[in-house]
Structures are given as C-alpha cells and as structure tokens.
Amino acid sequence: MALSGAPGCRAGERGPRWRRPWKLLALGLLSASSVLAAAPGAGAMSREEKRRLGSQVLEMFDHAYSNYMEHAYPADELMPLTCRGRVRGQEPSRGDVDDALGKFSLTLIDTLDTLVVLNKTKEFEEAVKKVIKDVNLDNDIVVSVFETNIRVLGGLLGGHSVAIMLKEKGEYMQWYNGELLHMAKELGYKLLPAFNTTSGLPYPRVNLKFGVRHPEARTGTETDTCTACAGTLILEFAALSRFTGTSIFEEYARKALDFIWEKRQRSSNLVGVTINIHTGDWVRKDSGVGAGIDSYYEYLLKAYVLLGDDSFLERFNTHYDAIMRYISQPPLLLDVHIHKPMLNARTWMDSLLAFFPGLQVLKGDIRPAIETHEMLYQVIKKHNFLPEAFTTDFRVHWAQHPLRPEFAESTYFLYKATGDPYYLEVGKTLIENLNKYARVPCGFAAMKDVRTGSHEDRMDSFFLAEMFKYLYLLFADKEDMIFDIEDYIFTTEAHLLPLWLSTTNQTISKKNISTEYTELDDSNFDWTCPNTQILFPNDPLFAQSIREPLKNVVDKSCPRGISRAEESLGSGPKPPLRARDFMASNPEHLEILKKMGVSLIHLKDGRVQLVQHAVQAASSLDAEDGLRFMQEMIELSSQQQKEQQLPPRAVQIVSHPFFGRVVLTAGPAQFGMDLSKHKAGTRGFVATIKPYNGCSEITNPEAVKEKIALMQRGQCMFAEKARNIQKAGAIGGIVIDDNEGSSSDTAPLFQMAGDGKNTDDITIPMLFLFNKEGNIILDAIREYEAVEVLLSDKAKDRATIFKDLEMENMDQKSSENDSHKPNSEEAPSESQDAGAVSEEPDGGGESSAVGDPDPLSPASTDSASVPRADEDPHSPGPAEASAPEPACTPEDSQPQEQNTQTESNSKAHWDSKVQPMESILADWNEDIEAFEMMEKDEL
C-alpha cells in the first residue's frame, strides 16, 4: 500500500465532503516533514547518514537481485540457501503459497519498477528486454488470481508506466513500443474466465492455458474466496482498461467490489474473511484488517484516488468508521465477529495488519497510526522481525517471518506525514536486522523461526518489489529521484500507476449504484484532506508524545489482561478468568465458570467436558467472558498436544565463507545436553563417521574426536547412535534424514526420542536435520573440507561468533605458553570438550517410544499433557513446537501477594495428580461455532 502527497489542498482547507482524487492526494506530507525536521531537539539524522543508509539499501538490493539473476532466473523465485531457482513441480509442494508461481519469471516482473525507483535505469532496460523475450504467459499451470493480479499484472503495468515515463525523458527506452502493456492485456484476458460466476466474484484460481471450466483446467471446483482476493483487483484492472481503452477489465473488477459491499453485515458495516463466490454467504464471519481482508480496504480508498468515483470513498469511510469503532483497541487491532462486533474473535494478531498505519496516514488519521506502528516496532525490537502472528500479550503465535514489507511501508508513510527522524532510525534498525539475521551468501533468506534465527530456503518476489522500494524512499531526498514519485499511486504490491489515468478513457459510469450508505457524522470526514496545522498543532514533538506511553508496552504491559475490571484485589471485580490459568481443582475457578454460564461435566472415561450456555450466565458481560474463555480453551486445546514438545534448535555454519549467515532449523532430542540450558551451545568442526549409520562401534574415532559427528538416520535407535559417537570422543551429533528430499520447509518439526531406557549417560547434544538441510552441510564439506558449526537453541549474531572465536584463540595461545613453563602442573586427564559447556544437563528426557528402531517423534505426537517440572505449564505453544514465551505475569495488574499465591496454586495443581488439561478439553458442540471456525484459520 502506498501513496505520496501531491499538490492540491491548501493549508487549513477542508473543502467539500467529496473531493476529486487529485485534491485528496495532498496530504501535506512534505510540508509536515519540513516543519518537524527543522524542530530544535528533534535529533534529525544528518544528510550524510541518510545518504549512507540509502547507499546501503542499494547494495542490499544488488545482492538480492544479482543472486536471483545469476542462480535462479528464469525461475519464479530464488532459493537463497541452496542457491538455485524455485520451479513449481520440481520442489516439494508448499500448498497455497505455491499458487503465486506460474513459470513466468515472477521475481523479475515484480521487480521492474523497483529498478527505476532505485535509479537503475540500464538494468531496467535490460530486464524489460528479458521479460519481452523470455516470459511465456500461456503455461498449463493453475495460479492464484489474487497473486497473479497484484504481482504479475501489476508488475507489467508498473513496468509499462515507468517505461513510457523514461521514453518521454528521451534518454532510455527509446525503442519501447508498449510491449509490456500488450503482455498485461494478454494476461488480463487469461484471468477473465475466473469471473464466470453468478455473483461476479472470481474463482480463487485459474489455469493460464485452459481457464476454469475446461476439462483440463484442474480448477473451478472451489466455492469460497477471501474478501481481499476478490476485492483487490480494481486498481490493476481499471489501469489496464484505461491504458488500453478496453473497458471489460474495469467492469469486472467493479462488479466484484459492488457485490462485496452489498453483502457487508449491515448492522456492523463489517465484512468477513471468506465468502461463498456463488451465494454470497459469509463462510468465515470474523473480521479484521489483517490477512484475508487487508487490501480490500486499501483498494476502496485508492480506487477513489485513481478513478475519481465518490462511491468508493463513501464505502471506505463507512468501513473505516466500523473498524475504529469495533476492531481498533489502541494500540491493538483485534478481529471481531461481524454479527457480534463487541466480541473479539481472536487473542492474537497477524503481521499483515502492519500495513494499516500506512493506510491511516493516507486517510489522515495520524494518532492511531502512530500508536499501532509503535506497538509493532516494540515487537520487532524483541524478536528482530515481526512474527507472522503474535498474541495480545506479545508472545509468538506463529514464528515464521517471510521478510514481509508492510511494516517498512508504514514506517515510510509515517515519516512522510510527521517528518520525525525517529522513523529514520526505525528504518535503520530494519536494515541492520536484515543484514545481521537474514542475509546469506546467495541473497536474503526468510526466517523459519524468529526465536531461534533459523532460516527458510525462500526469498519471495515481494521482498524485491516492495521492501527495497520503501527503504530507499525513506532515506532518499527529492534530488535523489529521477522522476517525481508524487505523480504515482502505489498498488498493494507497491507497483506504480500514474495519476493521470484518472482522466483517461473514462468508459465507466461513476453513478452510485449502491443501494444504501450509512449516514455518518461529519467528523468522520474531518481528515479527508488533512493539513499540518491540524495534525501537529504547534507541537513539533507531536508524534513522540503519542509514542512515549507505548515504548515499554511489549516488555512491561499486558494491554488485554483486564477488559472491564479495572480494580484489583478486594476493591472491585477481578479480571476475567483466562484459560491458561484455569485449574479444575480450584473451587473458586469452578464458581467463576458457573457465573459465565460454563458447565463442567464428568464423563465416564474420566475426562471432563466443558459446555457454555450464554443464557445461564449471571449477566451479559459474564456471558461475553464465558465465550472468550471457551475460545481460549479451543486454542489451548490444539496447543496442548505440543506442550510437551521441545522447541526447534539451530545449526549455524560459522566457518568461512558462511560466518554464521546460514542457519538451519534442527529437531531436538529428548536426551543428551539440553541446549536451552547451555546458552553458549556446542561449537566444532563436523566429521562424517564410519559406519555412516552410527549403529556400531565407530571405526574412524581419530576423525571424530572433539568434533561434531554427522550420521545418517536409520537401522538403530537414536540413543544408540549417540552413545557410539560419544564413546568415540565426539562433542555432539547431527543425524541427517535418509528420506530423499525431506525438508523443514514442508515437514513438521521432529524430535528424536530415546530408547525407553535411562539416557542419563548421554551428555552430548544431538540434533536432527531433514535431508535438504543436511545436504547443505554435506555440500559445504565437499567444497570447503573444514566446516565448523554451532549447535544452539537460538542462532547467534555474527559479532558474538567472532568474539567467541577471538576468545578461543586467546585461550589457545595462553595454554600453549603455559605448556612451555617449567614445573607446570600436570594437565587433567580429561580435557573439556572444545565449544561445549561442561555443566551437565538435568537428566536426559525420558521417552515413551519403545521397541521400534529409530523412534522419531513428530512435534504433534500424542503425549501426556502434564508438563515436566522445569517447564511452564501455562505457556501455550504456537503452531510449531516452540519454547515457552514469557507471558505477562499477574503482578502487572495485581499486588505481589496475590501473584505469589497464584504461583503456589499453579505448582500445587501441576504437582498433584489432577486431571491433565488435555482431559478437560473434551469435545463440546454447543454455542461455539464461530470459535471452531477459527481453529482452521490460516494466513
């Protein structure tokens, strides 16, 4: 999402309610920048520092782009860990993620206009020639209509937009004759069969060669699509119509938008996440501003800007009023139910909502934009990146981070709106984190787990299309650009569309065809054309004053801990009971359940069933708390299966030329050294053992001694392998899966179980790598021979690695000097393992897997739900097996005395033989349909 200001609004002007698009554009952003940047004490970044950071962005882009062109082109995307292209059908399927790939050189098309924004005009000209010459759009492949529209159609139109601009300037692209536009039109016609529905909503997928209904199409049976999927077409389709004079594209996109608007929930004016494309019924009835809905709202506002149709602004303002009334709970943005908008539908947020502060800047509602952005920045400072999803008390819910650009986007627009140099420092942090944690020799790798720093062999096209564009614009001055960025609107994929399209080929009637609009108060439109005098009333530190109360919100606050009960112990109502705190043996908790209308039923098999009847609650507020409690119980139910599972570990290649840049996701073992208790980890060179399966005495102990042993899975128990290499003198072990092509990208996390016996004798760390990740180490050995790795619970940054290396060298020199001294004391008979911490772990994990050789336990294995004594029983794990995140403690909202009692009760509960939480979570079938739907929720 992007839009920069353009001349139009005069300071202090409000004007009529509905403005022409070129007048709405004037957000006064540049004026705001000049006001605040010059403010005394604002700590403005020097021009030299801005230029240095801008140059750094260019170097990072070159690193990513050149590696794509060298190792991946003409494939759709780069796989940066294995330095090759991702070709659909040749790699293990990743599910819906692969629907963006169509064998049409996706990354190159998505990057076209980025090259021009970054002043790389020669590279742009070469790239356009490659696209025209090499790209085929007539492939027999099923692709996502949404992704193909925003990335490929948008990329071709953005490339065409800047190509004709450069041609007009007279130096570059003189040979260009609209070839990219012709390709865009061809692609547009290939997408049209998806709209062959009675509602006008498109099918979510289409075959580029055979369409939808053709026998060979292999699609067309879907019944549902997401709101954003159907509602994020109007900019690209309208631009294609206006560029070509062919109105059908804009007509189809408008019809889809009109249908969604008609199907909104009339009492709340909200839309759901998923809709039936034939009937218009809402399938997913939760509503937010993140995944599944996000760009629908964005395109309503931008469609007004680009097309000048008042109805789009009316719709956006109606929705925005509902968002701020129900979803916005500053600084949080929480999903609600469209029919019961006062009831939260989730206790977590997804990372895609990070675009929303930028959209609020375009709307002109700056205060909530600053608040939400600051909250997101605090989460980033805790985890280095924004997790795909995180809870309301800021714990990781989904740990992945595919290098999404939405937060950088909002940072850029807040800087343009406020001129506050703070946002330049935020951008600097983003640059540093990308280089420190995501940069690898062949590009930038997505984060598999932000907690461990492990990588995924993935670099999505949007990283080049958006991230570098926003970061460069953040630090660029007007004279650094070869064209005026204010003359363009950005699509949701940050592709450039010229604003002059608003007056070109206007073949579509602008008549308001909607049947109903909600009459809103005039105050809703105060910011339609904002100006700096209103946004920053005589206070150049306006933005800072809003951010200040939120700077510790992640580490020291539980914003959702208490909903309506503000008073603490003894002076008023207590906070609602949380599912993670519930104890079936606590009479007070049972009484609270009764007040909330929740019944507890003991089943014959010893389990306990919970059922909620809202009509039996003591009050409507208690009924609301009961529904929220049941929702949390459902989420906790799925998490309980992973409660006993160990979190993923990291194998980090620290030797030349990797120097810690490559981090592989590793499965833990239920025995041996617990790396979470040995923060230094185990570091050493790797060596392949003989026999390779490690199932008998090691025949090359001299090669394995004081090294980390590599071995193949199979033919015996994991614990037996560990004992054999430990006996040979190894300081650690890595088991590589023998299943060809297995990968942590597509398989669930696994952990190695013991052999059913006491494994306390195993003291070295053991980790498991899938075949693909294991081959990365084996390939490195073949190329570089001496390969050193670090086994740890979480990847270390490069500075720490180099510091440890220097310390080791100093210790080695000191030891050598001591050995030459006369009368030196005799060295101990057993030397400490290099890179390993001598402190022994507390007992090896006991396994329930007995009998089968090589018992590999999946993260979703069925296990007793009572945690070990050293685990946090109340810490729900995310979708992947994970380390417990520190939750906000009761001391945030209650006296210390009560906190102590809570901990005591918790320990008594888990130490006694009460029914485990898993037993309490028996199937219930009443009053929770909406919550059950959320269990299937995916980004």
Secondary structure, DSSP 8 states (H G I E B T S, - for coil): -EE---S---TT----SS--HHHHT---HHHHHHHHHTSTTS----HHHHHHHHHHHHHHHHHHHHHHHHHTTTSSEEETTTTEEE-TTTS---GGGGGG--SS-HHHHHHHHHHHHTT-HHHHHHHHHHHHHH-----S-EEEHHHIIIIIIHHHHHHHHHHHHHHHHTSS-TT--SHHHHHHHHHHHHHGGGG-SSSS---SEEETTTBTTSTTS------EEEHHHHHS-HHHHHHHHHHH--THHHHHHHHHHHHHHHTSBTTTTB--SEEETTT--EEE-EE-SSTTTHHHHHHHHHHHHHH--HHHHHHHHHHHHHIIIIIEETTEE--EESSSTTSBS-SEEEGGGGGHHHHHHHHT-HHHHHHHHHHHHHHHHHHSS--SEEETT--EEE--B----HHHHHHHHHHHHH--THHHHHHHHHHHHIIIIIEETTEE-EEEETTTTEEES-B-HHIIIIIHHHHHHHH--GGG-SS-GGGEEE-TT--EEEGGGGGS---S------S------GGGGTTSS--HHHHSTT-TTHHHHHHGGGTTHHHH--TTS-SS----TTSS------GGG--TT-HHHHHHHHHTTEEEEE-TTS-EEEEE-GGGSSSHHHHHHHHHHHHHHHHHHHHHTTTTS---EEEEE-STTTTT-EEEEEB-BSSS--GGG-TT-EEEEEEE-SSTT--S--S-HHHHTTSEEEEE--SS-HHHHHHHHHHTT-SEEEEE--STT--TTTS--EEE---SS--TT--S-EEEE-HHHHHHHHHHHHHHS--EEEEESS---HHHHHHHHHHHHHHHHHHHHHHTSTT-----SS---TTS--S--SS-------SSSS-EEETT----SS--TTS-TT----SS---------GGGTS-HHHHHHHHHHHHHHHHTT---HHHH-----SS-HHHHHHTT---
